[in-house]
C-alpha cells in the first residue's frame, strides 16, 4: 500500500512536469501515465 501511494505521487508529479512544459512526452506516454494514475488512485483510495 505504501509503495502504491509513493508510486501514485511519482506518476502525478510526472504528469505535472509534462503539463507545465518542464518535460515532454508523446500522447501515448501521457495516456499511459494517466491510466497508471487512475489504477493507483483506485488502489490507494485517494
C-alpha positions, 0 to 999 in steps of 0.5 A: 500500500505504501509503495502504491501511494509513493508510486501514485505521487511519482506518476502525478508529479510526472504528469505535472512536469509534462503539463507545465512544459518542464518535460515532454512526452508523446500522447501515448506516454501521457495516456499511459501515465494517466491510466497508471494514475487512475489504477493507483488512485483506485488502489490507494483510495485517494 
